[in-house]
Amino acid sequence: MKRRIHFHEFLREMNRRLVNEPRGDDRLGSASRQWLDGVELLCFDEFHVHDIADAFLIGRFLEIALELGTRIVLTSNYALQGLLPNPEFHERFGPTIARIERHFAVVHFDGAHDLSRTLSRLAEMQSRTYRNPFDNPAVSSEITTSLT
């Protein structure tokens, strides 16, 4: 199965799972395995880590996901070294950044225009657009012919 999720929604889901996970030696590993059950391809949209607790969570989660062979795509507006920018904690997130560098292909898209916002607005507009079959002359002709 393929799964795409906004990264902060994922964090909320995982925290809910952890609260309900029975006590044990590796609650995070167990919750991660359950979350990943059946997921072959995972896309985290807007990947960014703001606090150390989330950093530890995603570090263990990525470790489990890679062990399971899950293919992962991360989209982010931040370079790897910009993740968890707080200097007090950034160094402790270093092993996870190193894991991403080892196991992921990092592709930078630089430009003056943020395409993600343009594509998002376009998708929203298309979802609200009504298409009239009579706007297409070929369809209009076919409908008119079948009615006569």
N, C-alpha and C positions, 0 to 999 in steps of 0.2 A: 504494500500500500504506500502511496505517496501522501505526505502531509506537509502543508505550508502553514506557518503560524507566526504571528507577530511575536518577537522575542519577549516582550514584557507580559504578554498573555501567557506564554509558556511558563514564565517565572511564577505567575499567579497560580497556574494549574499545578505546578510542581510543589509549591508551598502548601496548597490544599492537600495534595497527596501525602506529603510528609507529616502533616498534622494527624492524618488518619492512619498512617503506617504503624503497624505494631512495633514496639520497642525491639531492638536487635543490634547486632554488631555493625551492620551496614544498611541502615534505613534508606539512605540516599541511593545506594546501589540498587536496592530492591525496588524502590519507587521508580528509578530510572528504567530498569528492565521492564517493569509493568507498562510504563508510558511508551516505551519503544516497541512493545510487542506488536509484531506484524508490520512495523514501519521499515520499508526498504530505502526510501528516499525522503529526507527531511530537509525542509527549507526554513531557516530562521530569518524572518524579515526584520530589518532594523536592529541588528545585533549590536548591543552596546551594554557594557557593564558599568554600573554606577557605584555599587557598594561591595564591600568585601564578602558579605554573606552570599550575595548572588555570584560573586567570583568563585567561591568554593563550590557552590552548587553546580555551576556550569562546567567547572573543571572536572569534577567527578562524573557528571553526565556525559561529557564528551569522551572521557576515558572509556566508559561503559559502551557508548554508541560505537566507537571505533573498534572495540573488542568484538562487538556483535556484527561488525561489517556493515553497519548502516552508512549509506552514502549521505553526505551532508553538504548543504549549500548555505552559506551565511551571506546576507547582504548587510552592509553597514555604511554609514556616512563617516566612519572613523577609520583611520589607519590602525593597524594592529597595535602599535605602540601608544595609540591614543585611547585604547580601552582601559578602563579603570584609571582615569587620569590623576586621581588623588595620590600625591607623592608619598603619603604615609602608607598606602596599601599597594601601590602599583607593583613594587618589587615582588610581593607575595603572589601576584597574578602572573608573574614571569613564566612559570612552568606551563601554564595553560596557553599563553601566547606562543611559547616554543613548540607546544604540541600542534597548535594550529599551523605554524610555519612548516613543521615536518610533514603533516598529513594533508594539507590543503593546498590547492593552487590559488595564489592570491592574485587577483586581477584588479587593477586600478582603472577606474573610469573618471577621467578628469575632464571638465568642461565648464564653460561659462553658464550653462543652462542645466538645471536639475530636471532630468528627464522623468524621474520617478513621480514628481508632482504633475507633470504634463500628462503622463500616461494614466495616472490616477484620475485626473479630471476628465480625460477622454473616456475612460471606462464608465465613469459616473454619468456622463452625458449620454453615452450610447445606451445605457440601461434605462434611460428615461425617454428615449426616442421612439416614436411610433412610426412604423414604416407602412405606407399606403401602397398596396400592390398596383394601384393605378398610376403611381409615379413611374413605373417601369413600362415603357411602351409595348414591349413584347408580352408581358403578363397582361396588360390592359387589353391588348388585341385578342389574346387567347381567351380571356374571361368574356369579353364582348361577343366573340364568335360562338362560344359555348352557350351563351344566353339567347342567341337568336335562332 
